[in-house]
Amino acid sequence: MDHTQTRTLVIRPATPADAGRVALLSTQLGYAASETEMTSRIQRTRQDHNQELFVAEADSVVVGWVQVFIRVLLMHDSEVEVGGLIIDESCRRKGIGRLLMQRAEQWAHEKGCGTVYLRTNVIRKDAHLFYEKLGYKVVKTQTAFRKIL
């Protein structure tokens, strides 16, 4: 999908109708999901006022998404965390990620949060540069653990 000559770009909340494209993009990010799984996830997201999934739609095709949620910890005031950000491989370096992150930051402000937090895999060097250009700073390195129950 070549959107070099994109005429319209809209950032909007996702709907279950976007599930197919959101799932495809999630797979590009390395997290495979079926359209059915993504439909269910989007529906749950839409029911929770403490999170949002925004999509970037170029010429009526979803070409990116950002998921944000309010993170409440005892160690500091609530902040918004970016759960994921992905732009279609064929549409990168066109400002779409920047616009999605601006919308994420606007949502944080609307929710009364003054901080946006995000994590990115150590191997995603291009993503690190992208976030740094947007003004994000590395605040720590860590090891992530998971236990499947």
Secondary structure, DSSP 4 states (H G I P E B T S, - for coil): ---TT---EEEEE--GGGHHHHHHHHHHHT----HHHHHHHHHHHHH-TTEEEEEEEETTEEEEEEEEEEEEETTEEEEEEEEEEEE-GGG-SSSHHHHHHHHHHHHHHHTT---EEE---TT-HHHHHHHHHTT--------------
